[in-house]
Amino acid sequence: DHGITLFDTADVYGGSNSEVFLGKALGSKRSDIMIATKFGMAMGQDAL
């Protein structure tokens, strides 16, 4: 409603539920917005 069309999120935001929260908040306006997301991978000896 205020012209914001880009949302930047990540899988670890909101207790790993950010995409769910964002989807519910956007409702029927999903086709009007762009979502940027990212993910990471643990690094180091004990990562895998």
C-alpha positions, 0 to 999 in steps of 0.5 A, spaced: 500 500 500 505 504 501 509 502 494 514 497 497 515 492 492 522 488 495 523 484 501 529 481 503 529 475 507 533 469 509 531 462 511 534 463 518 530 470 520 524 469 524 526 462 527 526 459 520 519 461 518 520 468 515 518 466 508 511 463 511 510 470 515 512 474 509 507 469 505 501 470 510 502 478 510 502 479 503 496 475 501 493 476 494 499 481 493 504 476 491 504 478 484 506 485 485 512 484 489 519 481 489 522 477 494 530 476 495 532 471 499 539 467 501 542 461 505 548 459 508 552 453 509 556 452 516 563 452 514 569 448 518 571 441 521 564 440 524 560 443 519 558 436 516 
